[in-house]
Amino acid sequence: MSGRKGFTLIELLIVIAIIAVLLTILAPALRSAKEQATRAVCLGNQMALVKGYIGYCQENKDKMPVGFVIEDFFNEWKVATVYSKVAYPMWANPPHQAREDGWAYLGSHSGPVPTIEDRQRGCETGAIYPYVKNVEAYHCPGDRRLYEGTPRGTSPMYHAYRSYQVPDGMMGQTPFDPGGCIDVEDRYTKLSNIKFPENKYCFVEDEYDLMGANYSYDAWSFEPVIGLYEWWDSVGIFHVDGCTLSFIDGHAAPYKWKDQRSIDYGEDRTITRRDPQPGNPDIEWFVYHYPISTPYRQ
């Protein structure tokens, strides 16, 4: 008695065709599920960071930590100020090396190549880390710069780790006016003086790439002027159709891009802030929710 011992060629082709069709159908759903998981992790990171930020302020007489992450301020565990007043610690530090007698400065903005450990050490020695205690919270899993480099370079020099930054109005120490439009009264060194904290963002996703930087340098610069319609620093395009933010009352939420020009700005670094985007509702939203009041947006 003879029996069939396998599929015919036609049957195999039919099976392969069915699998191909199923994969085509399932691929978008799989991508969507992966993005939802990435966004969920990112929102958890944002929640942890903002709670750490709030915790630091609560235990330090309401004073905000320095918003800039800048090499000039970093020196053997301490902050040196160029603004003539006593400075407070930075919320995070630049990448740096460890050595037996303390922390060694690493000129990572344009100098030696920082390792991932150097980058993580910059997070671990920042002011809010004792309230977070998880270095992974500083990196969005959708931020591919850690593996692919920044828009300025793809070598290990440019494998940035930290995905989040605070707006540059939140200096937290000496009154500071980065763009000529910030109300620089002393009240903005204190977290409690930011009005409507449930509507004002604290951390944004940032894809800093100025001057060949290999980490998120300074703070996230944005000029909150109604009607200006300009981005400044690049926004983080780490998610399919939006970004995540955390707010000064302690919650985090996703934001969905409404204008393709916002995505283009984050992805195409030939576009500069000198290329205005009239009527961009995303810029309007970020102006309205900017944490510091200005003469142009109260």
C-alpha positions in Angstrom: 0.0 0.0 0.0 1.6 3.3 -1.1 1.0 6.6 0.6 1.9 10.3 0.1 5.2 11.2 1.8 5.1 14.9 1.4 3.6 18.0 -0.2 3.6 18.7 -3.8 5.3 21.7 -5.2 2.0 23.4 -5.8 0.9 22.7 -2.3 4.1 24.2 -0.9 3.7 27.3 -3.0 0.1 27.7 -1.8 1.3 27.4 1.9 4.1 29.9 1.4 1.7 32.3 -0.3 -0.8 32.0 2.6 2.0 32.7 5.1 3.1 35.7 3.1 -0.4 37.1 3.1 -0.8 36.5 6.8 2.5 38.3 7.6 1.5 41.2 5.4 -1.8 41.5 7.4 -0.1 41.0 10.8 2.9 43.2 10.3 1.1 46.6 10.9 -0.5 45.1 14.0 2.9 43.8 15.3 4.5 47.2 14.6 1.7 48.9 16.4 2.0 46.6 19.4 5.8 47.2 19.6 5.2 51.0 19.5 2.6 50.8 22.2 5.0 48.9 24.4 7.8 51.4 23.6 5.6 54.3 24.4 4.4 52.7 27.7 8.0 52.3 28.8 8.8 55.8 27.8 5.8 57.2 29.8 7.0 55.2 32.8 10.4 56.8 32.4 8.9 60.2 32.2 6.8 59.5 35.3 9.9 58.4 37.3 12.0 61.4 36.2 9.4 64.0 37.1 8.7 62.4 40.4 12.4 62.4 41.1 12.6 66.1 40.1 9.7 66.9 42.4 11.3 64.9 45.2 14.5 66.8 44.9 12.7 70.2 45.1 10.7 69.1 48.1 13.8 68.2 50.0 15.7 71.3 49.0 13.5 74.2 50.0 11.6 74.1 46.8 14.7 75.0 44.7 14.8 73.5 41.3 18.1 71.8 40.2 20.1 73.4 37.4 18.3 72.8 34.2 21.4 72.9 32.0 23.6 69.8 31.5 26.8 71.5 30.6 30.5 70.6 31.0 31.4 74.1 32.3 29.3 73.4 35.4 30.7 69.9 36.1 33.8 69.7 38.3 34.5 66.9 40.8 31.0 66.4 42.0 30.3 70.1 42.2 28.8 72.8 40.1 30.8 75.9 39.0 28.6 78.9 38.0 29.4 81.5 35.4 26.5 83.6 36.6 28.0 85.0 39.8 25.6 83.4 42.2 25.8 80.1 44.1 24.7 77.4 41.8 22.7 74.3 42.6 23.5 70.8 41.3 22.5 69.9 37.8 19.6 67.6 37.5 21.9 65.3 35.4 25.6 65.5 34.6 27.5 65.2 31.3 29.1 61.8 30.6 32.3 61.3 32.7 34.8 58.8 33.8 35.3 57.4 37.3 38.7 57.2 39.0 39.9 56.2 42.5 40.0 59.7 43.9 36.6 60.8 42.6 34.9 61.6 39.3 37.1 62.6 36.4 36.0 65.2 33.9 35.5 63.9 30.4 35.3 66.5 27.6 32.6 64.5 25.8 31.0 67.4 24.0 33.9 67.3 21.4 36.6 65.4 23.1 37.3 61.7 24.2 34.8 59.1 23.2 32.5 58.4 26.2 31.5 54.8 26.9 27.9 53.8 27.8 29.1 53.5 31.4 30.4 57.1 31.2 27.0 58.3 29.8 25.1 56.4 32.5 27.4 57.8 35.2 26.4 61.2 34.1 22.8 60.3 34.9 23.7 58.5 38.2 25.6 61.5 39.6 22.8 64.1 38.8 20.7 65.8 41.5 17.5 63.8 40.9 19.0 60.3 40.7 18.7 59.5 44.4 15.0 59.9 43.9 14.9 57.7 40.7 17.6 55.1 41.3 17.2 53.6 37.8 19.5 54.7 35.0 17.3 53.0 32.4 14.7 55.6 33.1 16.9 58.2 31.3 16.7 56.4 28.0 13.7 56.0 25.7 13.7 52.5 24.0 12.6 54.3 20.8 15.7 56.5 20.8 18.0 54.8 18.3 20.9 57.2 18.8 22.5 54.8 21.3 23.0 52.3 18.4 23.0 54.4 15.3 24.5 57.7 16.4 23.1 61.3 16.2 22.3 63.1 13.0 25.8 64.7 13.4 27.7 61.3 13.3 27.3 57.6 13.5 30.6 56.6 15.2 30.6 55.5 18.9 31.5 59.2 19.7 27.9 60.1 18.9 26.0 57.2 20.5 23.9 59.4 22.9 22.2 57.7 25.8 20.0 60.2 27.7 16.7 60.9 25.8 15.1 63.6 28.0 15.8 67.2 28.9 14.1 70.1 30.7 13.2 73.4 29.0 16.0 76.0 29.3 13.7 78.4 31.1 14.0 76.1 34.1 17.5 77.1 35.1 16.7 76.6 38.8 19.5 79.0 40.0 20.5 82.4 38.8 17.8 84.2 36.8 18.5 83.5 33.2 17.2 84.7 29.9 18.2 82.4 27.0 16.2 84.0 24.3 15.4 87.6 25.4 11.8 86.7 26.2 11.9 85.0 29.7 10.6 86.8 32.7 13.7 86.5 34.9 12.3 87.2 38.3 13.7 85.0 41.1 10.4 83.2 41.5 11.4 80.8 38.7 14.2 79.3 40.8 11.4 77.6 42.8 9.1 74.9 41.5 6.0 76.0 43.4 6.0 79.3 41.7 5.2 77.7 38.3 1.5 78.3 37.8 -0.9 75.6 36.6 1.6 72.7 37.1 -0.8 70.2 35.6 -0.6 72.0 32.3 3.2 72.8 32.2 5.7 70.2 31.0 8.9 69.4 32.9 10.7 66.8 30.7 10.6 66.6 26.9 12.1 64.1 24.5 15.1 65.8 23.1 17.3 65.0 20.1 20.1 67.5 20.6 22.6 67.6 17.8 24.2 71.1 17.8 27.9 71.5 17.1 28.5 67.8 16.8 27.3 67.2 20.4 27.3 63.6 21.5 24.8 64.0 24.4 21.9 66.3 25.2 23.9 69.4 26.0 22.5 72.5 27.8 18.7 72.3 28.0 15.9 72.0 25.5 15.8 75.5 23.9 12.4 76.7 22.7 11.4 80.3 22.3 7.8 80.5 23.6 6.5 83.4 21.6 3.0 83.4 20.3 2.9 83.8 16.5 6.7 83.1 16.0 6.1 79.6 14.7 9.7 78.4 15.1 11.2 75.4 16.8 14.7 75.8 18.2 16.4 72.7 19.4 15.2 69.5 17.7 12.4 67.6 19.1 12.8 63.8 19.8 11.2 61.8 17.0 11.4 58.5 18.9 7.8 57.3 18.4 5.7 56.8 15.3 3.3 59.7 15.5 4.0 61.6 18.7 6.2 62.1 21.7 5.9 61.9 25.5 6.1 64.5 28.1 5.9 64.7 31.9 4.3 67.6 33.8 5.2 69.5 36.9 2.3 68.1 38.9 3.8 64.6 38.5 1.9 63.0 35.7 3.1 62.0 32.2 1.2 61.8 28.9 1.7 61.2 25.2 1.4 64.0 22.7 0.4 63.2 19.1 1.9 65.3 16.4 -0.7 67.3 14.4 1.6 68.7 11.7 4.0 66.8 9.5 6.4 69.7 9.6 7.1 68.9 13.3 8.2 65.4 12.4 10.2 66.7 9.4 12.0 69.1 11.7 13.1 66.3 14.1 14.2 64.0 11.3 15.7 66.4 8.8 18.5 68.5 10.2 18.8 70.6 7.1 15.7 72.3 8.4 16.6 75.0 10.9 14.6 77.2 13.2 15.1 80.0 10.7 12.6 78.1 8.5 9.3 79.2 10.1 6.3 77.0 10.2 3.3 79.3 10.0 0.2 78.0 11.7 1.9 74.9 13.1 -0.5 73.7 16.0 2.3 71.7 17.6 4.4 74.8 18.2 1.3 76.6 19.5 0.7 73.8 22.0 4.3 73.9 23.2 4.1 77.7 23.6 1.0 77.5 25.6 2.3 74.7 27.9 5.8 76.2 28.4 6.5 76.1 32.1 7.8 79.7 32.5 5.6 82.7 31.9 7.0 85.2 29.4 5.9 88.7 28.3 4.5 87.0 25.2 2.7 84.1 26.9 1.3 84.3 30.4 
